[in-house]
Amino acid sequence: MAGIKDVAAEAGLSVATVSRVLNGHPSVSEDARRRVTAAVERLGYRPNAVARSLRTDQTRTLGLVISDVMNPYFTELARSVEEEARALGYSVIIGNADERPDLQDHHVTTLLDRRIDGLLVSPTDGGSPGMLGAARAGTPMVFVDRWIPGVDVPVVRSDGRAAVRDLVAHLHALGHRRLAIIAGPAATTTGRERVDAFREALAAHGLELPDAYIGQGDFQAGSGRRVTEGFLDLPEPPEVVFAADNLMALGALDAIRARGLRVPDDIGLAAFDDIPWFVHTNPAVTAVAQPVRDLGRAAVRALVDRIEGRPGESVTLPARLVVRRSCGEGDAGIESPSPVRRSTP
């Protein structure tokens, strides 16, 4: 494998000049730049990224710690992060926390040991020690999707309150009054926020959210099944179940079908976090859709700003209601998203 000395010999230049060209130093002549470029192409030379990082104190690498790689929402988020990072000249190393704070800390520590330039995190809870320590130590960091109140880190997320209001208004217009929710973990901001938004939307229509109609889930399909089974055992089951994420919605669908019931004839189903699978279920599932790809791109840009010395900017994007047929609708309709709202943390 060719080294920098081979490139220098091929180009007829000193090693120092070749090094300046490869590192983008402005003092080199255009002739030297052309000769080095040609030599690199002829020899197939690849710079040593580790050695370069020791000289520049940068690895051009970002870390991404996501809550659950099996969740299609986070899979799409990771893909958009990787695409935007690559476009900006960065690579991405991904760690899957599997909704476990201890695994989250393991990945954060491992990524920092590998000298990443910055970190994107979707926190699994109110703050694991390793992640909080990294944030307070000044590591360039951005929270994406979820966040930790009181931690001075830019947050890139969607605001689902308006979409949840739209969903409840839609269900109310269809004649539904007994509405239940499968909630996400109370330790997460998204888990708390979606329950609060649902309760507020019900109150706007003069409806209550009884304790019996709130089931505690964990953003996993198994909890969706368990909670829905409990709803179906009530003396007066809900008319519609709203699952606070896509995997819990799929678990709810399993529980409903296991009882020999039909959606939406016997009970309606709606979900937060739209996924491609929902159009293939029978019936297709009405859902709140987040702008996942835009979130990933905005999160990378905010992190790169911090890495490069610019103030990172929090970004809030609106979610939207996608009406299909799982709550007793007729023809499906899709609403348009609202403009981006930006704020500083």
N, C-alpha and C positions, 0 to 999 in steps of 0.2 A: 504494500500500500504506500502510495506516494506521501511524502511529508513536505513541510514548508521549505526545507532545504532543496528538495527536488524541484519545487516550483520556482525557487529563486534561480537555480541553475538553468532551468528551461527558459526562463524569461530573461536571463542575463542581467539580473538585478541582485541587490543585497537582500539578505533575509529581513533586515529591518524595513526596507522599502516594501517588500511583499507583505509584511505584517501590517504596515500602515494601510496598504490598499485593502487588505481583507477586513480590517476593522473600520473602514470608512473614514479614515483620517483625511481632512480637507487639504493637507499640504502637498499631497502627491500630484504629479503631473498627469495629464490625460493620456500621454504616451505610456507612462508606467502602468496606469490603470488598464489600458488595452492589452499590454504585454502580459500582465499578471492574469487577466481574465482568460486570455487565449491559452496560457500555460496550464491554468486550472482545468480548462475544458479538455485539453489534450491528455493530461495525466489522470483525469478523474479524481482530482484531489478533493477530500472532504475535511473541513476544519474540525478540530477536536473541540466539541462543545464543552466538555468539562474544563479543559485548559482555558478556553476563552472565558468561561464563567469566572474562573479564578482571577483573570486579568481585569475583567469589566465589572465584577460583582453582580452580574446578571446571568440568568440561565435561559431567559426567554421562555419560561415555563410557568404555567398557572396550575394551581390545585383546585379541584372541584370536589367537595364532599356533599353528596346528595343523600336524602333521607331513605330512599328505597329504590334501588335500580329496577326492581320488578314492576314498579308502578309505571304505566305507560306515560303518565305526565312527566315524571322525572327522566324517563328515557328520552323523550323528545326534547326536554330542557337540556340534557347533556349534549345531545346532537347539535343543537343550535349554539351552545357555548363553544363546542369544539370548532364549528364552522367559522364563527366570528373570530375566535382566537387565531385560527390559522390565517384568516384574511389579514390580521394585524401583525403577523409574524411571530405568534406564540404557539407553543404546544400545550396540551392539557393532560394532566394525570388525574384520574377519577378514583375516588374512594366511596364505597357504598356503606353507609352507617347502619342500614337495615333497621332504622328507627331505634337504635340503641346508643345512648350517650357514651358508653365505654368504647364502642367501635368508632364513634365520631372522634373521640379524643385520640384513639390509636392512629386514625388516618391523618388527623391534623399534625400530630407529632412526626409521623413518618414523612409527610410532605415537607414540613419545615426542615427536617434533617436532610432532605434532598435539595435544599436551597431553592425552592420555588420562589418566584418573584412576588406572587400574590395569591390570595386564597378566596375562593367563592364557597359559601357555606349555606345550606338550608338547614337551620338548627333543628335537632330532634326534640329539644325540650327547652326549658328556660335558661339553659346555659351550662354545658359541661365544663369542668375546670380547665382542661387543656385548651378548649376553644376560647374561653373567656380570657385566659392568660395570654394567648396569642394576640387577641384583639387589644388588650390593654398594654401589651408590649410594643404596639405600633406597627404590627405586621399589616401591610396593605391588604385590606379585607373588604368584602362586600357580602351582605346577606341577600339571598335571593329566595323568593316565595315566602319564606318565614323569616322572622326577625326576633330580636330580644330587646324589649323596651329598656331604655336606660343605657344601652351600650352604643357608644358613639361610632357607629359604622353605617355607611350608606346602605339603604335598603331598596332593592328592586323587586316590586311585587305587583299583583293586580288587586284592584278593589272590587270585591264581589257584591257589595251591599246593594247597589242599584239593580244588579241582575237578580239578586234574591228577591228584592221587592217586586221586580217584574214577574218572577216565577210565581210568587204568592198571589199577585193580582190575577195572573193567568189562571191559576188553580181556582181562585174564588169565582172568576167569571164562568168557569166550567161547572160551578155548583158545588165544589168540594168545600167542606167546612172542618172536617176532622183531619188535621195534618200533623204528621209526626216526623221527627228527625233522628237519623243515626249520626251522632256527633263524633268528631275526631277527638284526639287526646286533649284534655283540658290544659296540659302543660305546654301545648303549642299555640302560637298566636292564631294560626289559621283555624285550629279546633275551636277556640273560644269565639273568634270573630264570626264564624259562620252560624253558630247557635244564636249569638246576639242579633245578627242581621235577620235571621229567620223569625225570632221572637218579635222584633220590632216591626217586621213586615206584617205579621199576623195581627198585632195590636192595631195597626193602621186600618184593618178591616173589622175591628171589633172582635177578633178571635183571640183565644188564650192558647198557651202551650202548656198543657198539664204535665206534671212530672212523669206520668205514665207514658207520655208521648215523646219523651227524650230518652234515647238509648245511647249508652256510652260505648263508642267503638274505638278502634286504634288504627284506622286507615288501612286495615287488612280485610280481605274477603271473609275470613272466618268470623270476625266480629259483626260484619254485616248480616251473615246468616243467623248468628245467635240473637242479635237484637231484633231482627225481623220476626223470628220465631216467637219472641216474647210479645211483640206487638200483636201477632195473630192469635195469641192465647188470651188476649184481653176480652172482657165481656162485650166491649164495644171497640173493635179494632179500628185503626185509622182508615180513612178513605184513600189517602196518598201517603207514601213513605218517601221522604227526601233524604238521600244519603249524601253526607258531606264530602265524599270523594268517590272516585270511579270504582275502586276495588270493593269498597263496602256496598256499592250499588249492585255489583255483580253477585256478591254474596247474598244480598237481599233477594235478587231475582231467583237464585237457587232455592232459597227458603220458600218463596212463594210457589214455585213450581213443584217443590217436594210435597206441598200440601194439596196438590191437584188444583190449585187456583190459577186463574188467568189474569194477566196484565193486558189492558186496564179494566176488563169486565168486572173482576172481583176486587181488585185493589190497584191503585195507580202507583207509579214509581218515577221519581226524578232524581237527578244526580248533580253534584258539583264536580267539575273537571270533565269536560267532554273528551271522548277518545274515539278513534276511528271505529272500534268494535261496535259502538252504540248504534250505528246505522245498519248493522247486520243482525241485530237481535230482532226478535219478533214479539211485540212491536218494537220499532226503533225508539230509543230512550230520549226523552226530553231532558236537556242538561244545561248547566251554566258552563260556558266555554271561556277559558283563560287564553290570552294571547301568548302562548308558551314560547314560540320562536322569537317574538319581539322581546320577551322578558330575558331570554338567554343572551340575545345580542346586546341589550341595554346593560345587563350585568357585566359583561366582558368589557364594554367601553368604559363603564364606571370604574372598574378595577384597574384597567390600563391607565386611566387618568391618574389614579392614586399612585400607581407605580412610577409614573413619569413626572410626578411632582405637581400635578394639577389637582384641584379639589374634586373629589368624587361627588357625584350628584345622585341623590335618591330619585327614583322614578316610580310613579304609580300609573299603571295602565288599567283601563276599565275591562271588566269581564262582560259577557253578553249572554242573553238567554237564547238558546236554540230550541225551538218548539218542534217536537216530532209527534209521536202517537201514543206514548206510554201512560198518559194521564186522561185519555178519552178525547183527544183532539180529533179534528177533522184533518184537512190538508195541512202539511207542515209549513212553517214560515220561519224566516231567520231575520233577526233584527241587526241593524248596523251598529258597530262599536262607536263609542264616543271618542273625542280627541284625547291625546295624551295629556296627563296632568303631571307636572314636575314640581318637586319640592326639595329643600335642603334638609338634611337630617337634624 
